[in-house]
Amino acid sequence: MTRFNRIVIIPCFLLFCIFSISCKGTKDKIISKINTTTNQEKLDSLPLIPRHFLEQEKVSNGHCLLRGKGGNKLVALTFDDGPTNLSNKILNVLKKNSVKATFFWLGKNLAENREIISKAKKSGHQIANHSWDHTNGWNLDEQYIWEQQVAKTIEELKTVAGVQSKYYRPPFGGITQKQIDFLGSKGITTVLWSITTMDWDKTQNDGIDLENKFTSYLHPGAIVLMHDYDFGKSEQMLVALEKMIIYGKSQGYRFVTVEQIN
């Protein structure tokens, strides 16, 4: 190799090494950033939080509640679709274990279940709005949702239950951002959830399934979706409910209503 070749080749080789090291460092930083973002997404979404719930919560200016934000060991049990005879049995389990919960009830069911409503109120549970007749409002006009589902139930809650509720859970979790914003302008907070027990799904609603979901995904500020409608395994659900409460308490959690979660 001539002297000239050495002069040209050696500096080029050194530049190549420096460039390779630099690229590797940049690549490592990119990979690290991707991994951090991915891990954070997993932490934020958990397996049982629909991704669009997170987006709705972010942009709703406090009008959409998915979970408590204080970082405290609080958990809110919620029950949809009542009041029914099963509501009464759930109230007994809650009373036995000295915990409070929130019931999202249908307007059309209220008048025929005054005794259950009275029992829930006397026990200090929160009663809230789950629409009039469980209509999936995803594709419906905001004004219609307000007048025929939300406001109509608000009036029935006042008349039958003596309750003024500003909390609304949409049936099936079906609600658009435009609807959330519209209801927010009326002073209504849309309540979703951060854990679902899937107690409505007959392929995974054995008692042990419900218990495992709760114990696996329990986190500070959790809002837990359950139902006081009988999907065929209500006795197993009641047993699982008590085990969930016992487990939560053993982990230092306090059971509160939705309005207390923050």
C-alpha positions, -999 to 999 in steps of 0.1 A, spaced: 0 0 0 14 34 -10 18 63 14 -9 81 -5 -34 53 -1 -27 51 37 -34 88 40 -68 85 23 -80 51 36 -71 55 73 -91 87 79 -120 73 59 -120 42 81 -119 63 112 -148 84 100 -168 53 92 -162 40 128 -173 73 143 -204 74 121 -213 38 130 -209 44 168 -230 76 164 -257 58 145 -258 30 171 -261 55 199 -290 72 181 -307 39 173 -303 28 210 -319 61 221 -348 56 196 -354 20 207 -352 31 244 -378 59 237 -401 34 218 -398 9 247 -406 36 273 -436 48 253 -448 12 248 -445 4 285 -463 36 294 -491 28 270 -494 -7 286 -495 9 320 -521 35 310 -544 13 290 -543 -19 311 -558 -49 293 -593 -40 302 -595 -3 293 -607 4 257 -582 27 240 -608 53 229 -618 57 266 -583 70 273 -586 95 244 -620 107 255 -608 112 291 -579 133 279 -599 158 259 -631 161 279 -620 189 303 -631 168 333 -665 158 318 -654 122 313 -644 100 343 -625 68 337 -607 63 370 -596 83 400 -566 105 396 -553 110 432 -532 79 433 -549 68 465 -559 32 472 -596 38 464 -618 16 443 -654 23 431 -676 -7 425 -704 1 400 -735 -18 389 -755 -12 358 -789 -20 345 -811 -21 376 -829 -18 398 -838 -55 398 -842 -83 424 -805 -90 420 -798 -54 432 -813 -64 465 -790 -93 469 -760 -71 460 -770 -46 486 -770 -74 512 -734 -84 503 -723 -47 504 -739 -42 538 -724 -74 552 -689 -61 542 -695 -24 551 -687 -10 517 -703 16 495 -710 14 457 -726 32 428 -757 20 410 -763 32 374 -800 26 370 -824 27 341 -852 53 343 -878 29 331 -871 5 360 -874 30 388 -911 33 395 -915 -4 400 -886 -8 425 -891 19 451 -882 -4 480 -849 -13 465 -842 23 458 -850 33 494 -827 5 507 -798 17 486 -803 53 497 -805 44 534 -773 24 531 -754 54 516 -749 42 481 -748 65 451 -776 63 426 -768 75 391 -781 76 355 -778 48 330 -803 62 304 -840 56 302 -842 22 284 -806 11 276 -805 25 241 -770 25 225 -767 62 217 -735 60 197 -751 71 164 -779 92 179 -782 130 179 -769 148 210 -802 165 217 -821 133 214 -797 116 239 -802 144 263 -840 147 260 -851 111 257 -824 93 277 -805 114 301 -828 143 311 -858 120 312 -841 97 336 -829 127 357 -865 137 362 -875 102 371 -847 99 396 -859 131 412 -895 121 412 -892 84 423 -859 83 442 -855 119 454 -820 118 438 -803 146 419 -777 129 398 -751 146 375 -734 113 366 -743 93 335 -729 60 322 -738 54 286 -751 19 278 -724 -3 263 -700 25 269 -712 38 236 -707 76 234 -690 100 211 -668 129 221 -694 153 207 -720 137 230 -697 139 260 -690 176 254 -727 183 249 -737 166 281 -708 183 298 -723 217 288 -754 205 307 -734 198 339 -733 160 333 -702 139 339 -699 108 317 -686 78 337 -668 50 320 -646 24 337 -610 11 341 -618 -25 350 -646 -46 336 -653 -80 351 -671 -90 319 -699 -104 340 -723 -101 310 -703 -124 288 -714 -160 294 -681 -174 280 -661 -158 308 -684 -149 337 -679 -178 361 -672 -166 396 -635 -173 394 -633 -154 361 -648 -123 377 -625 -126 408 -594 -131 387 -600 -100 366 -605 -79 397 -574 -92 415 -552 -91 384 -560 -55 374 -569 -37 406 -552 -3 407 -555 30 427 -586 48 416 -602 19 398 -637 22 386 -651 -14 383 -679 -23 359 -704 -49 370 -741 -54 366 -772 -59 388 -789 -77 360 -789 -115 360 -769 -129 332 -774 -165 344 -747 -169 370 -759 -145 397 -751 -167 426 -715 -171 415 -713 -134 409 -724 -127 445 -698 -150 459 -671 -135 437 -682 -100 447 -676 -107 484 -642 -123 476 -633 -92 455 -642 -69 485 -622 -91 509 -592 -91 485 -593 -53 480 -594 -46 517 -565 -70 523 -545 -49 498 -553 -17 517 -580 -4 494 -611 15 505 -643 11 486 -660 44 478 -687 58 454 -679 73 421 -683 108 434 -657 101 461 -631 84 438 -611 116 434 
